[in-house]
Amino acid sequence: MTFVLSEKTIAAGYRVKEFEYIGSTNAEALQDAQTGEAGFVWYVTKDQRSGRGRRGREWSTQTGNLAATLLLVHDYSLEIAATLSFVAGLSLIEAVEQLLPDTQTRFQLKWPNDVLADGAKLSGILLESAILKDGRKALVIGIGVNVLHIPEGVPYAVSNLKDNGYSQGAEQLLQALAERFAVNFALWNDGQGLETIRTHWLRHAARVGEVIRVQSGGEVLEGVFSSIDAQGHLVLSLPQGRKQTISAGEVFFGTETR
């Protein structure tokens, strides 16, 4: 089976470009944007060889896993565009739950942009942007999912869909993901529907009400994960009732390190 989008997704204006193998779906999409591609295109492969994760980490894809990037060309502010990571994470977890309705695995979202399976990392999401010649902005939403394999040598727990009862391929996952993204992107409505996305995201959030650690701005803060605010920032409850709002950082659970 090749990668195809559902009729609903196509009707919403999305297209797909498939690659047998590629260096980076994010890089390919940004390059196309600079040469005139108008966006709403999914770039997908089961063999990504030079992918990137957050903070410059490598995110290559063993053959059979999913590397998918959605290209959008827009005029959103950087702050509004960044909230699309919540649309992406929500859409992925909804797609996974749709394809694995009877699983006992607890799928959750880890702020800001990981999907977990029983606490182990299943997927990562990376947003990148570029200014185009006409002044508009290109945004790429890269999503890497461990479908059949898990990466080796990483300092944190990892999982894949196959070990959680998934018997289909990356193609079916992409189709479900793209369809859920189209629905949630419409709800997001250029950022005006972010509160709706936030509410749905929090229903799947990991460790709400529990003590976590957050590395941000060169320091590590420990406190209770209270919520995410209207802009998607993490709200941490510190001792003496103080609240700390964090716009960017890395979350650690328990003794987890990276």
C-alpha positions as CSV (number, residue, x, y, z in Angstrom):
1,M,0.0,0.0,0.0
2,T,1.2,3.5,-0.8
3,F,0.5,6.6,1.3
4,V,-2.9,7.9,0.5
5,L,-5.2,10.4,2.2
6,S,-8.8,9.8,3.0
7,E,-11.5,11.4,0.9
8,K,-12.4,13.7,3.8
9,T,-8.8,14.9,4.1
10,I,-8.5,15.5,0.3
11,A,-11.8,17.4,0.3
12,A,-10.3,19.6,3.1
13,G,-7.5,20.6,0.7
14,Y,-4.6,18.4,1.7
15,R,-2.2,16.5,-0.5
16,V,0.6,14.0,0.0
17,K,4.1,13.5,-1.4
18,E,5.6,10.1,-0.8
19,F,9.3,9.2,-0.8
20,E,10.9,5.7,-0.9
21,Y,13.6,7.2,1.3
22,I,14.7,10.8,2.1
23,G,17.2,12.7,4.2
24,S,14.7,14.8,6.1
25,T,11.0,15.4,5.4
26,N,11.2,18.7,7.2
27,A,14.1,19.9,5.0
28,E,12.4,18.7,1.8
29,A,9.2,20.6,2.7
30,L,11.0,23.8,3.5
31,Q,12.9,23.6,0.3
32,D,9.7,23.1,-1.7
33,A,8.2,26.1,0.1
34,Q,11.1,28.3,-1.1
35,T,10.4,27.3,-4.7
36,G,6.7,28.0,-4.6
37,E,4.9,25.1,-3.0
38,A,1.7,26.6,-1.4
39,G,1.3,24.1,1.4
40,F,-1.2,21.8,3.0
41,V,1.1,19.0,1.8
42,W,2.1,15.9,3.8
43,Y,5.7,14.7,3.0
44,V,6.0,11.1,4.1
45,T,8.4,8.2,4.1
46,K,9.1,5.0,6.0
47,D,12.9,5.5,5.5
48,Q,14.2,8.8,6.8
49,R,18.0,9.0,7.1
50,S,18.9,12.5,8.4
51,G,15.9,13.6,10.4
52,R,16.2,16.0,13.3
53,G,14.6,16.1,16.7
54,R,14.4,18.8,19.3
55,R,17.6,20.6,20.3
56,G,19.4,19.3,17.3
57,R,19.1,15.7,18.2
58,E,19.1,13.1,15.4
59,W,15.8,11.5,14.6
60,S,16.4,8.9,11.8
61,T,13.7,6.5,11.0
62,Q,14.3,2.8,10.8
63,T,12.5,1.3,7.7
64,G,8.9,0.7,8.6
65,N,8.5,3.6,11.0
66,L,6.7,6.8,10.0
67,A,8.3,10.1,9.2
68,A,5.7,12.7,8.2
69,T,5.9,16.5,7.8
70,L,3.0,18.8,7.1
71,L,3.9,22.0,5.2
72,L,1.9,25.1,5.8
73,V,2.4,28.6,4.2
74,H,0.9,31.3,6.4
75,D,1.0,34.7,8.0
76,Y,0.6,33.6,11.6
77,S,2.7,35.2,14.4
78,L,5.4,32.9,15.7
79,E,3.4,32.6,19.0
80,I,0.3,31.4,17.2
81,A,2.1,29.1,14.8
82,A,3.9,27.4,17.8
83,T,0.5,26.3,19.2
84,L,0.1,24.0,16.2
85,S,2.3,21.5,18.0
86,F,-0.7,20.9,20.3
87,V,-2.9,20.3,17.3
88,A,-0.4,17.8,16.0
89,G,0.1,16.0,19.3
90,L,-3.7,15.8,19.8
91,S,-4.3,14.6,16.3
92,L,-1.7,11.8,16.6
93,I,-3.0,10.5,19.9
94,E,-6.5,10.5,18.5
95,A,-5.4,8.6,15.4
96,V,-3.5,6.0,17.5
97,E,-6.5,5.5,19.8
98,Q,-8.8,5.2,16.7
99,L,-6.6,2.4,15.3
100,L,-6.1,0.7,18.6
101,P,-9.5,1.1,20.3
102,D,-9.3,-2.0,22.5
103,T,-5.7,-1.7,23.7
104,Q,-5.0,-1.5,27.4
105,T,-2.0,0.8,26.8
106,R,-2.4,4.2,28.2
107,F,-1.4,6.7,25.5
108,Q,-0.6,10.2,26.8
109,L,0.8,13.6,25.7
110,K,3.9,14.9,27.3
111,W,4.4,18.7,27.2
112,P,5.3,20.2,24.9
113,N,5.3,17.7,22.1
114,D,5.8,14.0,22.8
115,V,3.4,11.1,22.6
116,L,3.9,8.4,25.2
117,A,2.8,4.7,25.5
118,D,2.6,3.7,29.1
119,G,5.2,6.4,29.9
120,A,7.6,5.4,27.1
121,K,8.2,7.8,24.2
122,L,6.3,6.7,21.1
123,S,6.6,9.8,19.0
124,G,8.2,13.2,18.8
125,I,7.1,16.4,17.0
126,L,9.3,19.2,15.7
127,L,8.2,22.5,14.3
128,E,10.5,24.5,12.1
129,S,9.9,27.7,10.1
130,A,11.4,29.9,7.4
131,I,10.7,33.3,5.8
132,L,9.8,33.1,2.1
133,K,10.7,35.6,-0.6
134,D,7.2,37.1,-0.6
135,G,7.4,37.8,3.2
136,R,5.1,35.0,4.2
137,K,6.2,32.2,6.4
138,A,6.6,28.5,5.9
139,L,5.9,26.2,8.8
140,V,6.7,22.5,8.8
141,I,5.3,20.2,11.5
142,G,7.5,17.1,11.6
143,I,6.1,14.0,13.3
144,G,8.2,10.8,13.8
145,V,6.4,7.7,15.1
146,N,7.9,4.4,16.1
147,V,5.6,2.1,14.3
148,L,7.6,-1.2,14.1
149,H,11.0,-0.3,15.6
150,I,12.5,1.6,18.5
151,P,15.7,3.6,18.4
152,E,18.8,2.2,20.2
153,G,21.1,3.9,22.6
154,V,18.7,6.6,23.8
155,P,18.7,7.5,27.6
156,Y,15.0,7.3,28.1
157,A,12.2,4.7,27.8
158,V,10.9,4.2,24.2
159,S,8.1,2.1,22.7
160,N,6.5,1.4,19.4
161,L,3.0,0.7,18.1
162,K,3.7,-2.9,17.1
163,D,4.5,-3.8,20.8
164,N,1.2,-2.2,21.8
165,G,-0.9,-4.4,19.5
166,Y,-0.8,-2.5,16.3
167,S,-0.7,-4.8,13.3
168,Q,-1.1,-2.3,10.4
169,G,1.5,-0.2,8.7
170,A,2.7,3.4,8.6
171,E,0.4,4.0,5.7
172,Q,-2.8,3.5,7.7
173,L,-1.4,5.6,10.6
174,L,-0.7,8.5,8.2
175,Q,-4.2,8.4,6.8
176,A,-5.7,8.5,10.3
177,L,-3.3,11.2,11.5
178,A,-3.9,13.4,8.5
179,E,-7.7,13.1,8.8
180,R,-7.6,14.0,12.5
181,F,-5.3,16.9,11.9
182,A,-7.7,18.3,9.3
183,V,-10.5,18.2,11.8
184,N,-8.4,19.7,14.6
185,F,-6.9,22.3,12.4
186,A,-10.4,23.5,11.5
187,L,-11.2,23.6,15.2
188,W,-8.0,25.6,15.9
189,N,-9.2,28.1,13.4
190,D,-6.1,30.3,12.9
191,G,-5.6,30.2,16.7
192,Q,-9.1,31.4,17.6
193,G,-10.1,27.9,18.7
194,L,-6.9,27.3,20.7
195,E,-8.9,27.0,24.0
196,T,-10.9,24.1,22.5
197,I,-7.6,22.4,21.5
198,R,-6.1,23.1,24.9
199,T,-9.1,21.4,26.6
200,H,-8.9,18.3,24.5
201,W,-5.1,18.2,24.9
202,L,-5.3,18.3,28.6
203,R,-7.6,15.3,28.7
204,H,-4.7,13.3,27.4
205,A,-1.9,15.0,29.3
206,A,0.6,13.0,31.3
207,R,1.3,13.7,35.0
208,V,-1.1,16.6,35.5
209,G,-1.3,17.2,39.3
210,E,2.0,15.3,39.8
211,V,5.5,16.6,40.6
212,I,7.7,17.0,37.6
213,R,11.0,18.7,36.8
214,V,11.4,21.2,33.9
215,Q,14.7,22.3,32.5
216,S,14.3,25.8,31.1
217,G,16.7,28.7,30.6
218,G,19.6,27.0,32.2
219,E,17.9,26.0,35.4
220,V,15.9,23.1,36.6
221,L,12.6,23.7,38.3
222,E,10.6,21.2,40.3
223,G,6.9,21.5,41.1
224,V,3.5,20.2,40.4
225,F,2.3,20.3,36.8
226,S,-0.9,22.3,37.2
227,S,-2.0,22.9,33.6
228,I,-1.1,24.6,30.4
229,D,-2.3,28.2,30.0
230,A,-4.2,29.8,27.1
231,Q,-1.0,30.1,25.1
232,G,0.1,26.5,25.7
233,H,2.7,27.4,28.3
234,L,3.3,25.0,31.1
235,V,2.1,26.1,34.5
236,L,4.2,24.8,37.4
237,S,3.1,25.1,41.0
238,L,6.1,25.8,43.2
239,P,6.5,25.8,47.0
240,Q,4.7,28.5,49.0
241,G,1.9,28.6,46.4
242,R,3.9,30.3,43.7
243,K,3.1,29.7,40.1
244,Q,5.7,29.6,37.3
245,T,4.7,29.8,33.7
246,I,7.2,28.2,31.2
247,S,7.1,28.9,27.5
248,A,9.9,26.5,26.5
249,G,11.7,23.7,28.2
250,E,12.1,20.0,28.7
251,V,10.1,18.0,31.1
252,F,11.4,15.1,33.2
253,F,9.4,12.5,35.1
254,G,10.8,10.8,38.3
255,T,14.4,9.9,37.8
256,E,14.3,10.3,34.0
257,T,17.2,12.1,32.4
258,R,18.3,13.0,28.9
